[in-house]
Amino acid sequence: MDSKDWKTILLISISTVFLSVLMLFLATFDAGFNYRISISWAFGSMSLVVFFGLYLISKRIYSESINDSKSIKDAITGTMIAVYMMVITFYIFTEVPTQETGLVEMIMSHFTYLVGIVIVSHFGSEVIMSKLESLKQ
């Protein structure tokens, strides 16, 4: 990879982080009028921005590969981790009116399991694929 690719990757990374933080800021900012973006829309749009940003970065890094599954797999795993970190941070540091209910705790625990399954399957598939390639040779 040459310096142009690294500059492009850096530009994509900066714009992805900026747009993600902007979405969360708009969801929590109260300007005094009644227009406020819902936090669910903020998390949804942030996850789309992060997914496509990570996909473009991964596609630039693995540009020599014809198979696109590695880029997609990296983007899905990275998006799940980023959204999980944002949800946990929002849950811990802001006061949500429904925070005391058991429903929020149940959703968070199940989302934690889901993120764990995605991470384990990501790294587990890497090990299986490398083992299969070594058996072919």
Backbone torsions as a table, in degrees:
resi	resn	phi	psi	omega
1	MET	NA	138.0	-179.4
2	ASP	-96.2	179.2	-176.0
3	SER	-67.9	-26.8	178.0
4	LYS	-65.6	-40.3	177.6
5	ASP	-64.1	-40.8	-179.9
6	TRP	-68.0	-35.7	176.5
7	LYS	-66.4	-39.1	177.5
8	THR	-65.5	-42.6	178.0
9	ILE	-62.1	-41.7	178.5
10	LEU	-65.0	-40.8	178.2
11	LEU	-64.5	-42.5	177.5
12	ILE	-63.9	-41.0	-179.9
13	SER	-63.8	-46.0	-179.2
14	ILE	-64.0	-43.6	-179.4
15	SER	-68.7	-34.2	177.4
16	THR	-65.0	-46.1	179.5
17	VAL	-65.5	-42.6	-179.7
18	PHE	-61.5	-46.5	-179.7
19	LEU	-66.2	-36.1	178.8
20	SER	-66.5	-45.5	179.2
21	VAL	-66.3	-37.1	177.7
22	LEU	-61.6	-41.7	178.7
23	MET	-62.8	-43.0	179.5
24	LEU	-69.3	-35.6	177.5
25	PHE	-65.3	-43.5	179.5
26	LEU	-64.8	-30.3	-179.8
27	ALA	-74.5	-28.9	-176.9
28	THR	-102.9	-10.4	-177.5
29	PHE	-81.6	130.4	177.6
30	ASP	-115.6	109.8	-175.3
31	ALA	-88.4	2.3	179.0
32	GLY	97.4	-8.9	174.3
33	PHE	-111.9	172.4	-168.8
34	ASN	-82.4	6.6	179.2
35	TYR	-93.3	115.6	-179.9
36	ARG	-145.2	132.1	179.8
37	ILE	-74.7	136.7	177.9
38	SER	-67.9	146.9	-179.9
39	ILE	-66.6	-29.0	177.7
40	SER	-68.4	-37.9	174.5
41	TRP	-65.8	-36.6	179.4
42	ALA	-65.5	-44.6	178.7
43	PHE	-66.7	-38.6	178.5
44	GLY	-65.2	-46.2	179.5
45	SER	-69.7	-34.8	176.6
46	MET	-63.9	-39.8	-179.9
47	SER	-66.9	-35.9	176.1
48	LEU	-66.6	-42.9	178.7
49	VAL	-62.9	-45.0	-179.9
50	VAL	-65.6	-41.9	-179.7
51	PHE	-60.4	-51.6	-177.5
52	PHE	-69.5	-32.8	175.1
53	GLY	-64.4	-46.5	178.7
54	LEU	-67.3	-34.4	177.4
55	TYR	-64.6	-44.3	179.2
56	LEU	-65.0	-39.2	177.8
57	ILE	-65.3	-46.7	-179.7
58	SER	-64.5	-36.8	178.2
59	LYS	-65.7	-36.8	176.8
60	ARG	-67.6	-38.8	-177.7
61	ILE	-71.2	-43.7	-178.8
62	TYR	-100.0	42.7	-173.9
63	SER	-68.4	-23.0	-179.4
64	GLU	-77.9	-14.2	-178.4
65	SER	-84.3	132.5	176.1
66	ILE	-78.8	-34.7	-179.5
67	ASN	-71.5	126.1	-175.1
68	ASP	-93.6	-2.2	-173.6
69	SER	-67.4	-31.7	179.6
70	LYS	-66.2	-41.5	179.1
71	SER	-65.5	-43.2	179.1
72	ILE	-65.1	-43.4	-179.4
73	LYS	-63.5	-42.1	177.0
74	ASP	-64.8	-40.0	-179.1
75	ALA	-67.3	-41.2	179.1
76	ILE	-65.4	-44.9	-179.8
77	THR	-64.5	-45.4	179.1
78	GLY	-63.4	-38.0	178.8
79	THR	-67.1	-42.6	178.6
80	MET	-61.3	-42.2	179.6
81	ILE	-66.2	-44.5	-178.9
82	ALA	-64.0	-45.0	179.5
83	VAL	-66.5	-38.6	177.9
84	TYR	-61.6	-44.4	179.2
85	MET	-64.1	-39.5	178.8
86	MET	-68.0	-41.6	179.7
87	VAL	-65.8	-43.7	178.7
88	ILE	-62.9	-44.2	179.0
89	THR	-62.2	-44.2	179.2
90	PHE	-65.1	-39.3	-179.2
91	TYR	-67.5	-37.4	-176.6
92	ILE	-79.3	-43.2	-168.5
93	PHE	-100.4	-0.7	174.8
94	THR	-122.9	155.4	179.2
95	GLU	-95.2	110.9	177.2
96	VAL	-99.4	134.3	-177.1
97	PRO	-59.0	-29.9	-178.0
98	THR	-95.8	16.3	-174.2
99	GLN	-67.8	-26.7	-177.4
100	GLU	-80.0	-11.6	-176.7
101	THR	-77.9	156.9	178.2
102	GLY	-72.4	-20.6	-179.4
103	LEU	-63.4	-44.1	-179.1
104	VAL	-65.0	-42.0	178.5
105	GLU	-64.1	-38.4	178.5
106	MET	-66.9	-42.1	178.3
107	ILE	-62.9	-43.2	-179.7
108	MET	-64.8	-40.2	-179.9
109	SER	-68.7	-38.7	178.2
110	HIS	-70.2	-36.5	175.8
111	PHE	-65.1	-35.9	176.1
112	THR	-62.6	-43.8	177.2
113	TYR	-62.1	-42.2	-179.4
114	LEU	-62.9	-44.1	177.9
115	VAL	-64.3	-40.0	177.2
116	GLY	-62.0	-40.3	178.5
117	ILE	-65.4	-41.0	179.2
118	VAL	-64.5	-42.6	-179.7
119	ILE	-66.2	-45.0	179.6
120	VAL	-63.4	-42.0	179.4
121	SER	-67.8	-32.8	178.0
122	HIS	-63.4	-53.1	-178.2
123	PHE	-74.7	-31.0	177.1
124	GLY	-66.0	-38.9	178.6
125	SER	-68.7	-31.6	176.1
126	GLU	-62.9	-43.4	-179.8
127	VAL	-66.4	-43.1	-179.7
128	ILE	-64.3	-43.6	179.6
129	MET	-64.4	-41.3	178.0
130	SER	-67.4	-35.3	177.9
131	LYS	-68.2	-41.5	177.6
132	LEU	-64.5	-38.7	177.8
133	GLU	-67.3	-36.1	178.2
134	SER	-71.2	-30.2	176.9
135	LEU	-72.1	-30.2	178.4
136	LYS	-67.0	-30.4	-177.0
137	GLN	-87.9	NA	NA
